[in-house]
Amino acid sequence: PFADCDRKGAKIMFENCRAKISMEELIGTKEEKSENSYEGIILMYDPKTECIYLNLEETDLSKISLDVSYRCTVFLGEEAEECVGRVRERFLGKSGNILILQIENGFYKININ
């Protein structure tokens, strides 16, 4: 299922990779931390702005808080990488529910087995 996940050159681009986001940290809000996670396909990763453009599957965008840090797990076949970021934008676009995640701490590899 991850055969289309694209890794170009030295920079990891993540296009067409599956990803999952889940709440990491609440920021200045009385909202309770949710254990929900949301999955989708990465449309694009922009290394200059350090933003991930994610097409979320079957998600009500209003459930995704703008006052929360999210952990994003990107699945790369047998491997995965994670980052933490904040939602910069969320909107309904031509290809579905779009979320733009601004990465705050770079990527690091994790063990998914």
MDAnalysis code that builds the backbone (N, CA, C; Angstrom):
import MDAnalysis as mda
import numpy as np

u = mda.Universe.empty(339, n_residues=113, atom_resindex=np.repeat(np.arange(113), 3), trajectory=True)
u.add_TopologyAttr("name", ["N", "CA", "C"] * 113)
u.add_TopologyAttr("resid", np.arange(1, 114))
u.add_TopologyAttr("resname", ["PRO", "PHE", "ALA", "ASP", "CYS", "ASP", "ARG", "LYS", "GLY", "ALA", "LYS", "ILE", "MET", "PHE", "GLU", "ASN", "CYS", "ARG", "ALA", "LYS", "ILE", "SER", "MET", "GLU", "GLU", "LEU", "ILE", "GLY", "THR", "LYS", "GLU", "GLU", "LYS", "SER", "GLU", "ASN", "SER", "TYR", "GLU", "GLY", "ILE", "ILE", "LEU", "MET", "TYR", "ASP", "PRO", "LYS", "THR", "GLU", "CYS", "ILE", "TYR", "LEU", "ASN", "LEU", "GLU", "GLU", "THR", "ASP", "LEU", "SER", "LYS", "ILE", "SER", "LEU", "ASP", "VAL", "SER", "TYR", "ARG", "CYS", "THR", "VAL", "PHE", "LEU", "GLY", "GLU", "GLU", "ALA", "GLU", "GLU", "CYS", "VAL", "GLY", "ARG", "VAL", "ARG", "GLU", "ARG", "PHE", "LEU", "GLY", "LYS", "SER", "GLY", "ASN", "ILE", "LEU", "ILE", "LEU", "GLN", "ILE", "GLU", "ASN", "GLY", "PHE", "TYR", "LYS", "ILE", "ASN", "ILE", "ASN"])
u.atoms.positions = np.array([
    [0.812, -1.216, 0.000],
    [0.000, 0.000, 0.000],
    [0.846, 1.268, 0.000],
    [2.156, 1.169, 0.287],
    [3.003, 2.347, 0.344],
    [3.921, 2.438, -0.863],
    [3.651, 1.664, -1.895],
    [4.539, 1.603, -3.049],
    [4.677, 2.954, -3.741],
    [3.663, 3.818, -3.658],
    [3.704, 5.104, -4.338],
    [4.365, 6.191, -3.508],
    [4.757, 5.858, -2.292],
    [5.380, 6.836, -1.408],
    [6.715, 7.251, -2.030],
    [6.919, 8.552, -2.208],
    [8.033, 9.054, -3.003],
    [9.159, 9.595, -2.124],
    [10.373, 9.081, -2.332],
    [11.563, 9.605, -1.652],
    [12.537, 10.043, -2.738],
    [12.704, 11.352, -2.909],
    [13.532, 11.881, -4.005],
    [14.863, 12.409, -3.472],
    [15.946, 11.876, -3.981],
    [17.263, 12.376, -3.619],
    [17.523, 12.324, -2.126],
    [18.258, 13.280, -1.632],
    [18.609, 13.313, -0.213],
    [17.465, 13.846, 0.642],
    [16.590, 14.644, 0.043],
    [15.452, 15.203, 0.773],
    [14.291, 14.215, 0.699],
    [13.672, 13.997, 1.827],
    [12.508, 13.121, 1.861],
    [11.298, 13.965, 1.517],
    [10.573, 13.581, 0.501],
    [9.483, 14.418, 0.030],
    [8.096, 13.973, 0.507],
    [7.909, 12.710, 0.744],
    [6.680, 12.171, 1.348],
    [5.426, 12.181, 0.472],
    [5.472, 12.655, -0.764],
    [4.267, 12.685, -1.577],
    [3.659, 11.290, -1.682],
    [2.337, 11.218, -1.545],
    [1.535, 9.986, -1.623],
    [1.761, 9.031, -0.450],
    [2.472, 9.442, 0.563],
    [2.661, 8.597, 1.745],
    [1.439, 8.717, 2.654],
    [1.144, 7.638, 3.346],
    [0.090, 7.677, 4.357],
    [0.647, 8.354, 5.598],
    [-0.218, 9.080, 6.281],
    [0.192, 9.765, 7.501],
    [-0.954, 9.747, 8.502],
    [-0.587, 9.884, 9.763],
    [-1.567, 9.925, 10.843],
    [-1.178, 11.059, 11.777],
    [-2.170, 11.870, 12.183],
    [-1.885, 12.907, 13.175],
    [-2.690, 12.633, 14.439],
    [-2.104, 12.979, 15.570],
    [-2.782, 12.855, 16.855],
    [-2.296, 13.980, 17.764],
    [-3.162, 14.377, 18.708],
    [-2.819, 15.479, 19.606],
    [-1.564, 15.164, 20.399],
    [-0.707, 16.162, 20.490],
    [0.527, 16.027, 21.255],
    [0.450, 16.870, 22.517],
    [0.096, 18.142, 22.361],
    [0.118, 19.062, 23.493],
    [-0.905, 20.166, 23.289],
    [-1.677, 20.449, 24.333],
    [-2.625, 21.560, 24.306],
    [-1.876, 22.842, 24.607],
    [-2.235, 23.918, 23.914],
    [-1.523, 25.176, 24.067],
    [-2.511, 26.267, 24.498],
    [-2.463, 26.668, 25.746],
    [-3.283, 27.769, 26.241],
    [-4.770, 27.602, 26.049],
    [-5.292, 26.404, 26.267],
    [-6.720, 26.160, 26.096],
    [-7.206, 25.239, 27.203],
    [-8.490, 25.307, 27.474],
    [-9.085, 24.434, 28.489],
    [-9.648, 23.162, 27.850],
    [-9.451, 23.034, 26.571],
    [-9.900, 21.860, 25.829],
    [-9.208, 20.610, 26.384],
    [-9.957, 19.510, 26.460],
    [-9.358, 18.254, 26.923],
    [-8.596, 17.592, 25.785],
    [-7.503, 16.938, 26.138],
    [-6.710, 16.233, 25.131],
    [-7.518, 15.072, 24.576],
    [-7.559, 14.986, 23.260],
    [-8.284, 13.917, 22.577],
    [-7.316, 12.795, 22.225],
    [-7.791, 11.572, 22.361],
    [-6.988, 10.415, 21.964],
    [-7.254, 10.040, 20.501],
    [-8.124, 10.800, 19.822],
    [-8.441, 10.521, 18.422],
    [-7.222, 10.755, 17.542],
    [-7.142, 9.986, 16.480],
    [-6.126, 10.235, 15.470],
    [-6.829, 10.340, 14.126],
    [-6.191, 11.026, 13.205],
    [-6.768, 11.281, 11.889],
    [-5.763, 10.841, 10.841],
    [-6.256, 10.139, 9.819],
    [-5.360, 9.604, 8.792],
    [-5.626, 10.240, 7.444],
    [-4.610, 10.206, 6.604],
    [-4.753, 10.753, 5.269],
    [-3.526, 10.477, 4.423],
    [-3.495, 11.120, 3.271],
    [-2.407, 10.983, 2.306],
    [-1.721, 12.338, 2.174],
    [-0.397, 12.324, 2.185],
    [0.343, 13.571, 2.019],
    [0.323, 13.979, 0.554],
    [-0.185, 15.181, 0.303],
    [-0.213, 15.723, -1.052],
    [1.150, 16.315, -1.413],
    [1.790, 16.945, -0.407],
    [3.045, 17.631, -0.682],
    [3.761, 17.925, 0.630],
    [5.080, 17.922, 0.574],
    [5.895, 18.424, 1.684],
    [6.771, 19.525, 1.118],
    [6.700, 20.704, 1.717],
    [7.505, 21.831, 1.265],
    [8.666, 22.031, 2.249],
    [9.882, 21.616, 1.884],
    [11.009, 21.733, 2.805],
    [11.405, 23.185, 3.111],
    [11.071, 24.118, 2.222],
    [11.427, 25.523, 2.462],
    [10.603, 26.114, 3.596],
    [9.311, 25.813, 3.609],
    [8.431, 26.346, 4.657],
    [8.226, 25.337, 5.782],
    [8.747, 24.119, 5.594],
    [8.573, 23.011, 6.528],
    [7.096, 22.758, 6.826],
    [6.315, 22.659, 5.742],
    [4.881, 22.389, 5.863],
    [4.525, 21.095, 5.148],
    [3.650, 20.331, 5.781],
    [3.077, 19.134, 5.181],
    [1.648, 19.472, 4.774],
    [1.299, 19.158, 3.532],
    [-0.060, 19.337, 3.032],
    [-0.705, 17.958, 3.020],
    [-1.703, 17.775, 3.870],
    [-2.287, 16.458, 4.110],
    [-3.749, 16.449, 3.683],
    [-4.134, 15.445, 2.901],
    [-5.528, 15.242, 2.514],
    [-6.120, 14.232, 3.496],
    [-6.931, 14.715, 4.432],
    [-7.482, 13.852, 5.476],
    [-8.678, 13.057, 4.975],
    [-8.785, 11.828, 5.435],
    [-9.877, 10.944, 5.040],
    [-11.020, 11.043, 6.041],
    [-12.221, 11.245, 5.526],
    [-13.438, 11.181, 6.329],
    [-13.309, 11.873, 7.678],
    [-12.921, 13.117, 7.671],
    [-12.726, 13.852, 8.913],
    [-13.488, 15.162, 8.853],
    [-14.181, 15.474, 9.938],
    [-14.797, 16.780, 10.108],
    [-13.685, 17.724, 10.550],
    [-13.312, 18.661, 9.692],
    [-12.174, 19.537, 9.980],
    [-12.362, 20.354, 11.255],
    [-13.612, 20.598, 11.650],
    [-13.850, 21.390, 12.862],
    [-13.407, 20.641, 14.115],
    [-13.200, 19.331, 14.018],
    [-12.708, 18.544, 15.158],
    [-11.210, 18.733, 15.382],
    [-10.534, 19.311, 14.409],
    [-9.091, 19.501, 14.500],
    [-8.813, 20.903, 15.017],
    [-8.266, 20.968, 16.218],
    [-8.047, 22.240, 16.901],
    [-6.834, 22.979, 16.336],
    [-6.939, 24.295, 16.334],
    [-5.822, 25.132, 15.914],
    [-4.913, 25.473, 17.098],
    [-5.345, 25.124, 18.317],
    [-4.607, 25.456, 19.540],
    [-3.876, 24.248, 20.125],
    [-3.475, 23.339, 19.267],
    [-2.884, 22.074, 19.720],
    [-1.663, 21.761, 18.871],
    [-0.652, 21.189, 19.492],
    [0.451, 20.599, 18.724],
    [0.041, 19.175, 18.370],
    [0.346, 18.765, 17.152],
    [0.021, 17.415, 16.695],
    [1.294, 16.647, 16.374],
    [1.284, 15.362, 16.711],
    [2.333, 14.439, 16.294],
    [1.886, 13.871, 14.951],
    [2.752, 13.944, 13.962],
    [2.447, 13.414, 12.632],
    [3.388, 12.251, 12.356],
    [2.809, 11.084, 12.083],
    [3.581, 9.901, 11.727],
    [3.416, 9.668, 10.234],
    [4.539, 9.611, 9.517],
    [4.543, 9.370, 8.073],
    [5.042, 7.949, 7.853],
    [4.226, 7.129, 7.187],
    [4.562, 5.721, 6.966],
    [5.272, 5.559, 5.633],
    [6.472, 4.980, 5.693],
    [7.338, 4.805, 4.522],
    [7.634, 3.323, 4.337],
    [6.618, 2.550, 3.979],
    [6.803, 1.110, 3.833],
    [7.050, 0.466, 5.175],
    [8.240, -0.107, 5.349],
    [8.600, -0.767, 6.610],
    [9.106, 0.212, 7.662],
    [9.253, 1.473, 7.284],
    [9.776, 2.490, 8.193],
    [8.710, 3.557, 8.428],
    [8.976, 4.408, 9.408],
    [8.117, 5.571, 9.643],
    [8.976, 6.695, 10.185],
    [8.523, 7.910, 9.959],
    [9.173, 9.085, 10.527],
    [8.109, 9.923, 11.205],
    [8.511, 10.621, 12.252],
    [7.574, 11.458, 12.992],
    [8.091, 12.874, 13.101],
    [7.144, 13.783, 13.317],
    [7.454, 15.166, 13.606],
    [6.325, 15.705, 14.470],
    [6.545, 16.868, 15.028],
    [5.512, 17.557, 15.786],
    [5.311, 18.908, 15.123],
    [4.045, 19.309, 14.989],
    [3.769, 20.591, 14.357],
    [2.426, 21.149, 14.780],
    [2.136, 22.326, 14.263],
    [0.867, 22.996, 14.546],
    [0.112, 23.199, 13.251],
    [-1.201, 23.169, 13.344],
    [-2.032, 23.369, 12.166],
    [-1.945, 24.835, 11.746],
    [-1.508, 25.032, 10.518],
    [-1.434, 26.386, 9.977],
    [-2.743, 26.762, 9.294],
    [-3.316, 25.790, 8.580],
    [-4.593, 25.994, 7.891],
    [-5.327, 24.680, 7.797],
    [-6.646, 24.758, 7.682],
    [-7.488, 23.593, 7.398],
    [-8.656, 24.102, 6.572],
    [-8.945, 23.406, 5.468],
    [-10.011, 23.873, 4.581],
    [-10.479, 22.735, 3.691],
    [-11.655, 22.922, 3.094],
    [-12.191, 21.967, 2.136],
    [-11.725, 22.414, 0.755],
    [-10.882, 21.599, 0.127],
    [-10.355, 21.922, -1.194],
    [-10.934, 20.990, -2.251],
    [-10.467, 21.132, -3.477],
    [-10.947, 20.296, -4.583],
    [-10.701, 18.818, -4.332],
    [-9.585, 18.493, -3.664],
    [-9.259, 17.081, -3.434],
    [-9.742, 16.569, -2.079],
    [-10.460, 17.393, -1.321],
    [-11.009, 16.926, -0.051],
    [-10.637, 17.822, 1.117],
    [-10.605, 17.238, 2.304],
    [-10.267, 17.958, 3.526],
    [-8.756, 18.152, 3.607],
    [-8.310, 19.395, 3.505],
    [-6.886, 19.698, 3.453],
    [-6.444, 20.303, 4.783],
    [-5.325, 19.811, 5.282],
    [-4.738, 20.336, 6.503],
    [-3.282, 20.668, 6.206],
    [-2.856, 21.865, 6.586],
    [-1.455, 22.256, 6.422],
    [-0.827, 22.266, 7.809],
    [0.156, 21.395, 7.997],
    [0.833, 21.254, 9.279],
    [2.204, 21.908, 9.205],
    [2.447, 22.894, 10.069],
    [3.744, 23.574, 10.161],
    [4.627, 22.786, 11.118],
    [5.696, 22.200, 10.618],
    [6.579, 21.351, 11.424],
    [7.413, 22.225, 12.359],
    [7.516, 21.780, 13.614],
    [8.249, 22.565, 14.606],
    [9.594, 21.963, 14.989],
    [9.784, 20.666, 14.809],
    [11.006, 20.061, 15.355],
    [11.741, 19.140, 14.396],
    [11.437, 19.171, 13.125],
    [12.086, 18.283, 12.170],
    [11.564, 16.868, 12.271],
    [12.138, 15.971, 11.488],
    [11.689, 14.577, 11.435],
    [12.674, 13.664, 12.144],
    [12.165, 12.604, 12.710],
    [13.021, 11.571, 13.272],
    [12.401, 10.218, 12.993],
    [13.253, 9.221, 12.783],
    [12.803, 7.871, 12.462],
    [12.278, 7.186, 13.711],
    [11.240, 6.358, 13.521],
    [10.708, 5.551, 14.618],
    [10.582, 4.114, 14.163],
    [10.512, 3.218, 15.119],
    [10.335, 1.796, 14.837],
    [8.844, 1.493, 14.847],
    [8.313, 0.936, 13.760],
    [6.881, 0.622, 13.705],
    [6.604, -0.877, 13.835],
    [7.621, -1.678, 13.999],
    [7.414, -3.123, 14.136],
    [7.274, -3.517, 15.567],
])
